[in-house]
Amino acid sequence: MSAATPASPVCDLCSAAQETRFYAVPGGPEDAGVQICATCQTQIDGDLDAAHWRCLGASMWSSEPAVQVLAARLLARLAEHDWARDLAEQLWLEDETRAWVDNQVAAGGHVDSNGAPLAAGDNVVLIKDLPVKGAGFTAKRGTAVRGISLVQDNPEHIEGRVEGQRIVILTKFVKKK
């Protein structure tokens, strides 16, 4: 699908029959994306309601690589649930599509929870509450972290200032603004 594709009346992920919008899936072809409903968009950008995402059992088998990639990434974010791990183990993808899921095609470096490349100075938002070890506080979901730094030897870590303290944050818990 491309950005020029008119909105589909059915969500590519949950099959809800409602207005959809284009959602770019980072790390692959420039115009690759899916048509998703507002509910899916809100959850992708924040906390995931596991009950809603059971639909991935059907959408992960889409013939569209962008849908497969997004389904695989969402299943990875839901890995604390047995059913999501089971689905992820069942999912077979072409090598090129698997590389896209793993962010090997485009970024090769630091990427957020949705696979969007991160660069030094970017602004991100936390997508879940994170207890900060040794600091005695919890960084709340929705907290903006401005002007991040990349941890050069670990693409899964970034650094940023939260409540006045410089902390290391796992990239899988942030979304690029």
MILO-991931 format. One record per residue: residue number from 1; residue in one letter; x, y, z of N, C-alpha, C in turn. Coordinates in nm, 4 decimals, m for minus. Example, Ala and Ser with C-alpha at 12.3 -4.5 7.8 and 13.67 -1.06 7.14 Angstrom:
// residues 2
[1; A; [1.3190; m0.5690; 0.7800]; [1.2300; m0.4500; 0.7800]; [1.3200; m0.3300; 0.7800]]
[2; S; [1.2850; m0.2250; 0.7080]; [1.3670; m0.1060; 0.7140]; [1.2900; 0.0030; 0.7870]]
// end
This chain:
// residues 177
[1; M; [0.0847; m0.1172; 0.0000]; [0.0000; 0.0000; 0.0000]; [0.0893; 0.1235; 0.0000]]
[2; S; [0.0400; 0.2286; m0.0519]; [0.1176; 0.3518; m0.0525]; [0.0351; 0.4636; 0.0085]]
[3; A; [0.1040; 0.5735; 0.0358]; [0.0365; 0.6880; 0.0968]; [m0.0743; 0.7413; 0.0067]]
[4; A; [m0.0647; 0.7155; m0.1236]; [m0.1648; 0.7650; m0.2170]; [m0.2896; 0.6769; m0.2214]]
[5; T; [m0.2827; 0.5597; m0.1594]; [m0.3965; 0.4692; m0.1603]; [m0.5112; 0.5302; m0.0806]]
[6; P; [m0.6321; 0.5348; m0.1348]; [m0.7435; 0.5919; m0.0590]; [m0.7745; 0.5061; 0.0636]]
[7; A; [m0.8307; 0.5695; 0.1656]; [m0.8621; 0.5007; 0.2902]; [m0.9528; 0.3812; 0.2642]]
[8; S; [m0.9187; 0.2715; 0.3279]; [m0.9964; 0.1488; 0.3162]; [m1.1071; 0.1505; 0.4203]]
[9; P; [m1.2209; 0.0880; 0.3914]; [m1.3280; 0.0864; 0.4904]; [m1.3056; m0.0192; 0.5994]]
[10; V; [m1.1976; m0.0963; 0.5895]; [m1.1700; m0.2017; 0.6867]; [m1.0257; m0.1906; 0.7341]]
[11; C; [m1.0046; m0.1990; 0.8641]; [m0.8715; m0.1920; 0.9231]; [m0.7914; m0.3162; 0.8831]]
[12; D; [m0.6682; m0.2953; 0.8351]; [m0.5819; m0.4066; 0.7954]; [m0.5404; m0.4938; 0.9131]]
[13; L; [m0.5449; m0.4426; 1.0349]; [m0.5026; m0.5199; 1.1512]; [m0.6180; m0.5889; 1.2224]]
[14; C; [m0.7217; m0.5131; 1.2590]; [m0.8292; m0.5716; 1.3406]; [m0.9565; m0.6002; 1.2619]]
[15; S; [m0.9584; m0.5641; 1.1344]; [m1.0736; m0.5860; 1.0444]; [m1.1985; m0.5089; 1.0852]]
[16; A; [m1.1838; m0.4063; 1.1671]; [m1.2977; m0.3225; 1.2041]; [m1.3467; m0.2490; 1.0802]]
[17; A; [m1.4761; m0.2516; 1.0590]; [m1.5365; m0.1833; 0.9448]; [m1.5643; m0.0383; 0.9841]]
[18; Q; [m1.4621; 0.0451; 0.9733]; [m1.4752; 0.1860; 1.0056]; [m1.3697; 0.2647; 0.9297]]
[19; E; [m1.3756; 0.3948; 0.9403]; [m1.2809; 0.4798; 0.8695]; [m1.1385; 0.4443; 0.9114]]
[20; T; [m1.0495; 0.4394; 0.8144]; [m0.9091; 0.4087; 0.8426]; [m0.8212; 0.5208; 0.7895]]
[21; R; [m0.6957; 0.5159; 0.8314]; [m0.5974; 0.6115; 0.7817]; [m0.4674; 0.5378; 0.7548]]
[22; F; [m0.3846; 0.5968; 0.6717]; [m0.2575; 0.5364; 0.6352]; [m0.1606; 0.5447; 0.7528]]
[23; Y; [m0.0940; 0.4337; 0.7804]; [0.0080; 0.4287; 0.8845]; [0.1353; 0.3741; 0.8204]]
[24; A; [0.2395; 0.4549; 0.8140]; [0.3668; 0.4125; 0.7551]; [0.4354; 0.3128; 0.8475]]
[25; V; [0.4872; 0.2052; 0.7894]; [0.5600; 0.1047; 0.8660]; [0.7089; 0.1266; 0.8384]]
[26; P; [0.7823; 0.1805; 0.9369]; [0.9220; 0.2170; 0.9158]; [1.0116; 0.0962; 0.8892]]
[27; G; [1.1221; 0.1255; 0.8212]; [1.2252; 0.0256; 0.8014]; [1.2169; m0.0504; 0.6709]]
[28; G; [1.1147; m0.0264; 0.5922]; [1.0978; m0.0978; 0.4658]; [1.0944; m0.0023; 0.3493]]
[29; P; [1.0244; m0.0400; 0.2427]; [1.0117; 0.0498; 0.1286]; [0.9543; 0.1850; 0.1712]]
[30; E; [0.9936; 0.2887; 0.1020]; [0.9587; 0.4257; 0.1416]; [0.8092; 0.4482; 0.1593]]
[31; D; [0.7283; 0.3910; 0.0733]; [0.5845; 0.4169; 0.0797]; [0.5066; 0.3016; 0.1427]]
[32; A; [0.5751; 0.2128; 0.2161]; [0.5088; 0.0958; 0.2735]; [0.4287; 0.1342; 0.3969]]
[33; G; [0.3074; 0.0826; 0.4028]; [0.2239; 0.1102; 0.5170]; [0.0964; 0.0295; 0.5127]]
[34; V; [0.0123; 0.0545; 0.6100]; [m0.1139; m0.0161; 0.6239]; [m0.2251; 0.0855; 0.6479]]
[35; Q; [m0.3478; 0.0415; 0.6292]; [m0.4648; 0.1227; 0.6612]; [m0.5179; 0.0723; 0.7958]]
[36; I; [m0.5186; 0.1603; 0.8967]; [m0.5636; 0.1171; 1.0295]; [m0.6687; 0.2116; 1.0857]]
[37; C; [m0.7476; 0.1569; 1.1778]; [m0.8532; 0.2342; 1.2437]; [m0.7931; 0.3174; 1.3577]]
[38; A; [m0.8722; 0.4070; 1.4108]; [m0.8271; 0.4948; 1.5190]; [m0.7906; 0.4157; 1.6445]]
[39; T; [m0.8639; 0.3082; 1.6734]; [m0.8344; 0.2268; 1.7918]; [m0.6955; 0.1651; 1.7813]]
[40; C; [m0.6649; 0.1053; 1.6669]; [m0.5326; 0.0457; 1.6477]; [m0.4238; 0.1522; 1.6543]]
[41; Q; [m0.4469; 0.2679; 1.5907]; [m0.3490; 0.3775; 1.5922]; [m0.3192; 0.4217; 1.7350]]
[42; T; [m0.4234; 0.4422; 1.8144]; [m0.4053; 0.4866; 1.9531]; [m0.3238; 0.3861; 2.0328]]
[43; Q; [m0.3525; 0.2589; 2.0144]; [m0.2811; 0.1572; 2.0906]; [m0.1378; 0.1387; 2.0422]]
[44; I; [m0.1132; 0.1464; 1.9134]; [0.0233; 0.1349; 1.8628]; [0.1088; 0.2461; 1.9211]]
[45; D; [0.0507; 0.3645; 1.9355]; [0.1230; 0.4794; 1.9883]; [0.1324; 0.4810; 2.1403]]
[46; G; [0.0636; 0.3897; 2.2078]; [0.0656; 0.3884; 2.3547]; [0.0670; 0.2475; 2.4089]]
[47; D; [m0.0161; 0.2256; 2.5115]; [m0.0260; 0.0929; 2.5727]; [m0.1132; 0.0026; 2.4869]]
[48; L; [m0.0762; m0.1238; 2.4843]; [m0.1528; m0.2216; 2.4069]; [m0.2513; m0.2944; 2.4971]]
[49; D; [m0.3777; m0.3016; 2.4545]; [m0.4796; m0.3814; 2.5223]; [m0.4739; m0.5196; 2.4593]]
[50; A; [m0.4206; m0.6164; 2.5334]; [m0.3977; m0.7505; 2.4791]; [m0.5235; m0.8108; 2.4180]]
[51; A; [m0.6381; m0.7857; 2.4779]; [m0.7628; m0.8434; 2.4261]; [m0.7909; m0.7934; 2.2836]]
[52; H; [m0.7648; m0.6679; 2.2573]; [m0.7874; m0.6127; 2.1235]; [m0.6977; m0.6803; 2.0202]]
[53; W; [m0.5744; m0.7117; 2.0591]; [m0.4754; m0.7585; 1.9627]; [m0.4801; m0.9078; 1.9346]]
[54; R; [m0.5759; m0.9778; 1.9879]; [m0.5922; m1.1189; 1.9500]; [m0.6241; m1.1309; 1.8009]]
[55; C; [m0.6668; m1.0211; 1.7414]; [m0.6938; m1.0163; 1.5975]; [m0.5682; m1.0423; 1.5148]]
[56; L; [m0.4511; m1.0289; 1.5754]; [m0.3274; m1.0501; 1.5016]; [m0.3138; m1.1942; 1.4525]]
[57; G; [m0.3862; m1.2865; 1.5165]; [m0.3856; m1.4257; 1.4725]; [m0.4350; m1.4401; 1.3297]]
[58; A; [m0.5177; m1.3472; 1.2845]; [m0.5656; m1.3491; 1.1464]; [m0.4829; m1.2554; 1.0579]]
[59; S; [m0.4583; m1.1331; 1.1054]; [m0.3916; m1.0348; 1.0199]; [m0.2457; m1.0674; 0.9920]]
[60; M; [m0.1807; m1.1463; 1.0779]; [m0.0396; m1.1793; 1.0549]; [m0.0210; m1.2623; 0.9279]]
[61; W; [m0.1295; m1.3228; 0.8772]; [m0.1227; m1.4041; 0.7561]; [m0.1578; m1.3249; 0.6313]]
[62; S; [m0.1693; m1.1940; 0.6424]; [m0.1985; m1.1090; 0.5276]; [m0.0952; m1.1313; 0.4169]]
[63; S; [m0.1359; m1.1077; 0.2946]; [m0.0413; m1.1173; 0.1827]; [0.0419; m0.9894; 0.1696]]
[64; E; [0.0053; m0.8851; 0.2434]; [0.0776; m0.7579; 0.2411]; [0.1942; m0.7616; 0.3403]]
[65; P; [0.3189; m0.7488; 0.2929]; [0.4337; m0.7516; 0.3845]; [0.4264; m0.6474; 0.4960]]
[66; A; [0.3750; m0.5274; 0.4670]; [0.3670; m0.4229; 0.5701]; [0.2762; m0.4663; 0.6850]]
[67; V; [0.1664; m0.5354; 0.6541]; [0.0761; m0.5857; 0.7577]; [0.1473; m0.6948; 0.8383]]
[68; Q; [0.2196; m0.7829; 0.7701]; [0.2940; m0.8892; 0.8382]; [0.3978; m0.8298; 0.9335]]
[69; V; [0.4707; m0.7287; 0.8871]; [0.5746; m0.6656; 0.9680]; [0.5137; m0.6013; 1.0926]]
[70; L; [0.4075; m0.5249; 1.0742]; [0.3455; m0.4587; 1.1886]; [0.2878; m0.5610; 1.2862]]
[71; A; [0.2265; m0.6672; 1.2357]; [0.1733; m0.7727; 1.3220]; [0.2863; m0.8378; 1.4018]]
[72; A; [0.3975; m0.8666; 1.3377]; [0.5115; m0.9284; 1.4063]; [0.5675; m0.8362; 1.5145]]
[73; R; [0.5773; m0.7079; 1.4850]; [0.6281; m0.6125; 1.5848]; [0.5324; m0.6006; 1.7032]]
[74; L; [0.4028; m0.6013; 1.6759]; [0.3048; m0.5937; 1.7851]; [0.3076; m0.7206; 1.8693]]
[75; L; [0.3214; m0.8356; 1.8057]; [0.3323; m0.9608; 1.8823]; [0.4554; m0.9579; 1.9718]]
[76; A; [0.5641; m0.9004; 1.9247]; [0.6848; m0.8881; 2.0076]; [0.6586; m0.7984; 2.1283]]
[77; R; [0.5826; m0.6904; 2.1088]; [0.5491; m0.6019; 2.2209]; [0.4563; m0.6698; 2.3211]]
[78; L; [0.3821; m0.7715; 2.2756]; [0.2876; m0.8438; 2.3621]; [0.3475; m0.9747; 2.4140]]
[79; A; [0.4763; m0.9904; 2.4062]; [0.5427; m1.1177; 2.4357]; [0.5219; m1.1680; 2.5784]]
[80; E; [0.4727; m1.0848; 2.6694]; [0.4470; m1.1342; 2.8052]; [0.3227; m1.2232; 2.8100]]
[81; H; [0.2464; m1.2259; 2.7016]; [0.1260; m1.3096; 2.6939]; [0.1574; m1.4375; 2.6169]]
[82; D; [0.1197; m1.5508; 2.6730]; [0.1478; m1.6799; 2.6093]; [0.0935; m1.6878; 2.4677]]
[83; W; [m0.0292; m1.6411; 2.4468]; [m0.0901; m1.6506; 2.3151]; [m0.0110; m1.5723; 2.2108]]
[84; A; [0.0448; m1.4568; 2.2507]; [0.1220; m1.3748; 2.1572]; [0.2539; m1.4429; 2.1225]]
[85; R; [0.3185; m1.5014; 2.2221]; [0.4415; m1.5762; 2.1947]; [0.4141; m1.6934; 2.1019]]
[86; D; [0.3029; m1.7627; 2.1251]; [0.2661; m1.8765; 2.0393]; [0.2448; m1.8306; 1.8947]]
[87; L; [0.1730; m1.7207; 1.8763]; [0.1507; m1.6695; 1.7406]; [0.2817; m1.6279; 1.6755]]
[88; A; [0.3684; m1.5610; 1.7509]; [0.4970; m1.5169; 1.6960]; [0.5808; m1.6365; 1.6505]]
[89; E; [0.5748; m1.7461; 1.7249]; [0.6494; m1.8663; 1.6866]; [0.5922; m1.9295; 1.5604]]
[90; Q; [0.4630; m1.9156; 1.5373]; [0.3986; m1.9728; 1.4189]; [0.4217; m1.8902; 1.2931]]
[91; L; [0.4514; m1.7631; 1.3098]; [0.4609; m1.6714; 1.1960]; [0.5844; m1.7000; 1.1116]]
[92; W; [0.5607; m1.7353; 0.9864]; [0.6695; m1.7566; 0.8913]; [0.6720; m1.6380; 0.7976]]
[93; L; [0.7911; m1.5815; 0.7786]; [0.8067; m1.4659; 0.6910]; [0.9213; m1.4883; 0.5936]]
[94; E; [0.9084; m1.4301; 0.4758]; [1.0195; m1.4294; 0.3797]; [1.1388; m1.3611; 0.4473]]
[95; D; [1.2599; m1.3940; 0.4034]; [1.3808; m1.3375; 0.4646]; [1.3815; m1.1848; 0.4617]]
[96; E; [1.3407; m1.1269; 0.3485]; [1.3392; m0.9813; 0.3363]; [1.2387; m0.9187; 0.4343]]
[97; T; [1.1239; m0.9822; 0.4491]; [1.0226; m0.9322; 0.5416]; [1.0699; m0.9477; 0.6848]]
[98; R; [1.1338; m1.0596; 0.7179]; [1.1885; m1.0815; 0.8528]; [1.2937; m0.9761; 0.8837]]
[99; A; [1.3781; m0.9433; 0.7853]; [1.4789; m0.8393; 0.8054]; [1.4132; m0.7054; 0.8344]]
[100; W; [1.3007; m0.6782; 0.7668]; [1.2262; m0.5548; 0.7897]; [1.1735; m0.5533; 0.9323]]
[101; V; [1.1186; m0.6645; 0.9782]; [1.0696; m0.6751; 1.1159]; [1.1829; m0.6452; 1.2133]]
[102; D; [1.2972; m0.7025; 1.1853]; [1.4124; m0.6889; 1.2745]; [1.4878; m0.5586; 1.2552]]
[103; N; [1.4364; m0.4729; 1.1656]; [1.4955; m0.3408; 1.1387]; [1.6327; m0.3487; 1.0753]]
[104; Q; [1.6639; m0.4580; 1.0074]; [1.7944; m0.4722; 0.9438]; [1.7962; m0.4053; 0.8076]]
[105; V; [1.6803; m0.3839; 0.7486]; [1.6754; m0.3279; 0.6148]; [1.7131; m0.1804; 0.6160]]
[106; A; [1.6510; m0.1030; 0.7040]; [1.6714; 0.0411; 0.6968]; [1.7624; 0.0945; 0.8057]]
[107; A; [1.7241; 0.0772; 0.9275]; [1.7899; 0.1488; 1.0348]; [1.9259; 0.0907; 1.0691]]
[108; G; [1.9304; m0.0366; 1.0996]; [2.0552; m0.0972; 1.1393]; [2.1075; m0.0397; 1.2694]]
[109; G; [2.0327; 0.0447; 1.3355]; [2.0779; 0.1080; 1.4587]; [1.9651; 0.1203; 1.5579]]
[110; H; [1.9575; 0.2344; 1.6205]; [1.8570; 0.2597; 1.7225]; [1.7205; 0.2829; 1.6577]]
[111; V; [1.6197; 0.2074; 1.7029]; [1.4840; 0.2227; 1.6525]; [1.3865; 0.2202; 1.7697]]
[112; D; [1.2727; 0.2890; 1.7539]; [1.1726; 0.2914; 1.8605]; [1.0869; 0.1654; 1.8566]]
[113; S; [0.9842; 0.1607; 1.9397]; [0.8992; 0.0422; 1.9524]; [0.8249; 0.0085; 1.8238]]
[114; N; [0.8087; 0.1048; 1.7354]; [0.7416; 0.0816; 1.6084]; [0.8393; 0.0630; 1.4931]]
[115; G; [0.9687; 0.0645; 1.5227]; [1.0689; 0.0442; 1.4189]; [1.1166; 0.1713; 1.3510]]
[116; A; [1.0722; 0.2872; 1.3987]; [1.1172; 0.4134; 1.3397]; [1.2601; 0.4426; 1.3853]]
[117; P; [1.3485; 0.4796; 1.2918]; [1.4872; 0.5087; 1.3289]; [1.4955; 0.6261; 1.4267]]
[118; L; [1.5859; 0.6138; 1.5230]; [1.6093; 0.7206; 1.6206]; [1.7463; 0.7820; 1.5942]]
[119; A; [1.7562; 0.9128; 1.6149]; [1.8823; 0.9845; 1.5984]; [1.9066; 1.0687; 1.7224]]
[120; A; [2.0333; 1.1004; 1.7469]; [2.0673; 1.1872; 1.8593]; [1.9912; 1.3186; 1.8441]]
[121; G; [1.9334; 1.3657; 1.9543]; [1.8573; 1.4899; 1.9538]; [1.7084; 1.4727; 1.9313]]
[122; D; [1.6651; 1.3506; 1.8930]; [1.5219; 1.3258; 1.8733]; [1.4457; 1.3384; 2.0044]]
[123; N; [1.3157; 1.3608; 1.9915]; [1.2257; 1.3611; 2.1058]; [1.1439; 1.2328; 2.1012]]
[124; V; [1.1269; 1.1684; 2.2168]; [1.0500; 1.0450; 2.2254]; [0.9511; 1.0547; 2.3407]]
[125; V; [0.8563; 0.9614; 2.3419]; [0.7575; 0.9522; 2.4487]; [0.7635; 0.8094; 2.5039]]
[126; L; [0.7557; 0.7961; 2.6350]; [0.7529; 0.6634; 2.6956]; [0.6182; 0.5980; 2.6684]]
[127; I; [0.6192; 0.4696; 2.6333]; [0.4930; 0.4008; 2.6022]; [0.4453; 0.3133; 2.7172]]
[128; K; [0.5208; 0.3089; 2.8273]; [0.4748; 0.2378; 2.9465]; [0.5444; 0.2954; 3.0682]]
[129; D; [0.4869; 0.2725; 3.1852]; [0.5494; 0.3163; 3.3094]; [0.6781; 0.2381; 3.3293]]
[130; L; [0.7870; 0.3079; 3.3653]; [0.9161; 0.2436; 3.3840]; [0.9736; 0.2790; 3.5205]]
[131; P; [0.9913; 0.1788; 3.6080]; [1.0587; 0.2081; 3.7342]; [1.2063; 0.2394; 3.7057]]
[132; V; [1.2562; 0.3482; 3.7637]; [1.3946; 0.3892; 3.7407]; [1.4789; 0.3367; 3.8558]]
[133; K; [1.5632; 0.2395; 3.8238]; [1.6460; 0.1750; 3.9266]; [1.7410; 0.2762; 3.9902]]
[134; G; [1.7466; 0.2741; 4.1215]; [1.8374; 0.3595; 4.1954]; [1.7936; 0.5039; 4.2090]]
[135; A; [1.6840; 0.5420; 4.1468]; [1.6400; 0.6815; 4.1527]; [1.5166; 0.7005; 4.2392]]
[136; G; [1.4463; 0.5907; 4.2695]; [1.3322; 0.5989; 4.3585]; [1.2062; 0.6589; 4.2975]]
[137; F; [1.1921; 0.6564; 4.1666]; [1.0689; 0.7044; 4.1058]; [1.0365; 0.6194; 3.9837]]
[138; T; [0.9148; 0.6366; 3.9356]; [0.8698; 0.5674; 3.8146]; [0.8450; 0.6714; 3.7068]]
[139; A; [0.9096; 0.6521; 3.5922]; [0.8854; 0.7397; 3.4774]; [0.7531; 0.6950; 3.4155]]
[140; K; [0.6569; 0.7830; 3.4111]; [0.5206; 0.7499; 3.3689]; [0.5049; 0.7454; 3.2170]]
[141; R; [0.4142; 0.6579; 3.1736]; [0.3783; 0.6496; 3.0324]; [0.3337; 0.7874; 2.9860]]
[142; G; [0.3752; 0.8255; 2.8667]; [0.3390; 0.9549; 2.8116]; [0.4404; 1.0641; 2.8410]]
[143; T; [0.5391; 1.0342; 2.9259]; [0.6423; 1.1320; 2.9569]; [0.7264; 1.1595; 2.8325]]
[144; A; [0.7427; 1.2858; 2.7992]; [0.8269; 1.3241; 2.6858]; [0.9723; 1.3285; 2.7313]]
[145; V; [1.0584; 1.2719; 2.6495]; [1.2028; 1.2770; 2.6729]; [1.2607; 1.3511; 2.5532]]
[146; R; [1.3140; 1.4713; 2.5798]; [1.3594; 1.5580; 2.4714]; [1.5113; 1.5482; 2.4539]]
[147; G; [1.5538; 1.5538; 2.3298]; [1.6971; 1.5585; 2.2994]; [1.7736; 1.4357; 2.3449]]
[148; I; [1.7285; 1.3187; 2.3039]; [1.7928; 1.1951; 2.3485]; [1.9353; 1.1831; 2.2955]]
[149; S; [2.0137; 1.0996; 2.3628]; [2.1468; 1.0608; 2.3157]; [2.1425; 0.9120; 2.2876]]
[150; L; [2.2182; 0.8686; 2.1876]; [2.2245; 0.7266; 2.1544]; [2.3416; 0.6627; 2.2279]]
[151; V; [2.3188; 0.5444; 2.2842]; [2.4274; 0.4680; 2.3444]; [2.4939; 0.3951; 2.2279]]
[152; Q; [2.6142; 0.4363; 2.1926]; [2.6776; 0.3920; 2.0687]; [2.7029; 0.2416; 2.0613]]
[153; D; [2.7354; 0.1778; 2.1722]; [2.7689; 0.0354; 2.1666]; [2.6492; m0.0560; 2.1893]]
[154; N; [2.5285; 0.0024; 2.2060]; [2.4097; m0.0801; 2.2265]; [2.2889; m0.0152; 2.1601]]
[155; P; [2.2439; m0.0699; 2.0450]; [2.1311; m0.0081; 1.9741]; [1.9966; m0.0229; 2.0446]]
[156; E; [1.9918; m0.0949; 2.1561]; [1.8671; m0.1083; 2.2320]; [1.8569; m0.0060; 2.3441]]
[157; H; [1.9593; 0.0800; 2.3602]; [1.9612; 0.1778; 2.4689]; [1.9751; 0.3192; 2.4155]]
[158; I; [1.9017; 0.4103; 2.4786]; [1.9192; 0.5533; 2.4574]; [1.9328; 0.6168; 2.5948]]
[159; E; [1.9769; 0.7408; 2.5979]; [1.9831; 0.8154; 2.7228]; [1.8993; 0.9410; 2.7089]]
[160; G; [1.8377; 0.9791; 2.8197]; [1.7573; 1.1005; 2.8203]; [1.7336; 1.1469; 2.9621]]
[161; R; [1.6817; 1.2682; 2.9736]; [1.6567; 1.3276; 3.1046]; [1.5095; 1.3157; 3.1394]]
[162; V; [1.4818; 1.2516; 3.2546]; [1.3460; 1.2368; 3.3066]; [1.3482; 1.2840; 3.4513]]
[163; E; [1.2590; 1.3763; 3.4847]; [1.2521; 1.4350; 3.6190]; [1.3891; 1.4842; 3.6654]]
[164; G; [1.4612; 1.5457; 3.5719]; [1.5900; 1.6052; 3.6049]; [1.7058; 1.5081; 3.6149]]
[165; Q; [1.6817; 1.3802; 3.5945]; [1.7897; 1.2809; 3.6040]; [1.8176; 1.2199; 3.4682]]
[166; R; [1.9437; 1.2017; 3.4383]; [1.9838; 1.1368; 3.3129]; [1.9744; 0.9858; 3.3338]]
[167; I; [1.8931; 0.9196; 3.2509]; [1.8723; 0.7758; 3.2663]; [1.8909; 0.7043; 3.1315]]
[168; V; [1.9144; 0.5751; 3.1396]; [1.9207; 0.4899; 3.0211]; [1.7826; 0.4279; 3.0031]]
[169; I; [1.7330; 0.4299; 2.8801]; [1.5983; 0.3798; 2.8493]; [1.6105; 0.2785; 2.7360]]
[170; L; [1.5377; 0.1678; 2.7482]; [1.5342; 0.0705; 2.6402]; [1.4496; 0.1262; 2.5264]]
[171; T; [1.4995; 0.1152; 2.4041]; [1.4297; 0.1721; 2.2879]; [1.2933; 0.1075; 2.2652]]
[172; K; [1.2735; m0.0156; 2.3114]; [1.1446; m0.0818; 2.2906]; [1.0335; m0.0191; 2.3743]]
[173; F; [1.0685; 0.0707; 2.4668]; [0.9685; 0.1367; 2.5515]; [0.9460; 0.2830; 2.5145]]
[174; V; [0.9920; 0.3240; 2.3960]; [0.9721; 0.4631; 2.3532]; [0.9111; 0.4675; 2.2144]]
[175; K; [0.8476; 0.5800; 2.1855]; [0.7921; 0.6083; 2.0532]; [0.8422; 0.7456; 2.0107]]
[176; K; [0.8930; 0.7544; 1.8896]; [0.9439; 0.8814; 1.8371]; [0.8288; 0.9791; 1.8204]]
[177; K; [0.8506; 1.1049; 1.8591]; [0.7490; 1.2102; 1.8443]; [0.7517; 1.2668; 1.7060]]
// end
